[in-house]
Amino acid sequence: MLVPGAPAAAGGAALAATVALVTGVPRRTWRGAAAVALVVGLGRAWSGGPLTGVAAGLSVLALVLAGAVLVARTPPSDLLDLLPGRLGLAAVLMVGSLPALVAAVGATREAARARGCERDPRTWLTPAAIRAVARAHATGAALAARGLGSPEGVRSRRSERAGSRTGPGSRDDPGPASGE
């Protein structure tokens, strides 16, 4: 019995693979996409049968490769315009942080290799995770300094765009200060 999603998944994966080949998606992206698709496919095959697993794996492969083509061929400013509000900002920040994350993992793996500890993943995963969290905190602080990321920052930016002023009796007036 043929799973209804399998032909569509195969067609989507073939189309995405063709476009990815034509646009020159890097080999490491192909390996990562294949690994994710294999894990998802095996999981679905175990829980829902082999054809379900094939359909799920091919669907994931198609989505990952299509996303790789979009990210590789779309300038960040166009990606910001394409996606609404904070979603666009989140996508651009995520795409922009990937090279730094790859560099951090490479540097920590190289340091672990120099110490002779390359076999134990904890020796490079832990420092790489710490670097990733530190970068996320620094990015969050930079966004907060620009008024992004907090409800107060969103409200004040909306007020500025609308041309309203903060003053006594206005919607954005915090009220009397304590100690007066």
N, C-alpha and C positions, 0 to 999 in steps of 0.2 A: 504494500500500500504506500502510495506516495504522499508525503506530507505537503499540504497546499503551499506552505511557505518556501519549500526547498527550491522549486524552479525560479521563483522570484529572487530568492537569496543568491542563487548561482548567477543569475543574470546581472544582479546588482554588483556582485563581487567581480564579475568579468568586466563590467563597464568601469568600475572604480579602478581595477588593476590596469586596464588599458590607459585610462587617463593618467594614472600615477606613473606609468612607464613613459608616456609621451612627455609629461611635465618634468620628469627627472627627480622623482621623490628618492631621497637617499636610501641606501641599502639598510642602514640601521633602523630606519622607519619600517621597512618591509619586515625585518626580523621581529621587531617589537609587535607589529600588527599581527604577524603570524602566530607569535607566542600567545598573545591575548586571545585571538580567535580560537587557538587550540585549547586553551584552558576553558574558555566558555563552552566550546563545542563538546569537550569531554564531560563537563559538568552537566550540560543539558542531555547528553547521550545517557549518562548514568541515571538521571532522574526521569527522562521522558522517552528514551529509545534512541537508536542510532540515527534515524532520519531526522529526528528533532534536533539532535546534536549537530548534524551536518548543516541544517538550515540555520541554527543559531550561530555556529562558527562562521559560516559564509556571510551572514548578516553583519556580524561584528567586524569581519575583515573589510567588508564594503564600507561601513561607517568610518572605521579608522583611516582607511586610505582616502576616502573622500574628504575627511577632515584634514588630513595631511596635505592634500592638494590645495584646499582652501587656505590653510595657514601659510603654505609655502608661496603661494602666488598672489596673496592679497596683502597690500601694504597695511600697516597698523592703523593709519588714519582712516582708510576705507573700511576696515573692520569695525572701527569705532562708530562710523556712520551707519554701517549695516545693521548692527545690533542695538537695541534700545537701552538707553541710560546706563545703569550700573552693570548690566550684563555685558555691554560692550567694553566697559572699563575693566571688568573682571577678566574677560577673554584676552584683552591686550596685555594686561599685567601677567596673566598666566603664560601666554606665549612668550612674552619678554623675559620671564624668569626661567624658562626652560634651559637656555644656554648656560646661565649661571649655575643652575642645579646640576647640569651635566658636568660642568667644570669642577664644581665642588666634589662631586662623587669621584671624578677622575683624580683630583688632587689627593683626596683622602685614601683612595685605593693605592695610589703611588706611594704615599707615606707608609701605609701598612705593608706594602711590598718591600720597601726599604728596611723596615724593621723585621722582615721575615714572617709577617703575620697575615699574609694574603689569604690563607685558607679559612680563617675565622671571619665570617661576615660582620660580626660585632665590631671588629677593629676598624672597619671603614664605614659601616652603616650608621653607627652612633655619631661619629663626628660629622658625617654628611647630613644627618638629620638635624643636628644642632646648628650647622651652618644654614640650612634651609629655614629653620625657625627664626634664626637671627635676621636673615634677609627679609622674611615676612614681617617681623616686628619693625625693621627699619623702613620697609615700604609702607606699612600701616602708619608709622609716625609721620612720614613724609606726606601721606594723603591727609592725615588729620591736620597737619600744619597748613594745608591748603584748603581746609574746610570740608574735606570729603571724608565720609565714613561715620560721621556722627549725626544723629537726628537734628541736633542744633545747627550743624553745618549745612545740612540739606535745607532746613527751614530758612536760614539766613540767605543762602544763595537764591532760593525761590523768591524771597522778598526783594533782593537786589534786582533780579531779572524783571519782576513785576513793577519795579520803580517805586515801591512803597518805602517809607521811612520809619525808622524805629523812634518812638517818642512816647511821651506820656499819653496813656489811653489807647495806644496802638495795639494791634494784636500781638506784636513781638515784644512789647514792653515787659520786662521782668518784674516790674512793680517796685515798691520802695526797697532800697537796700537796707540790710540789717545794720543796726547800730546808728541809724539816723533818728 
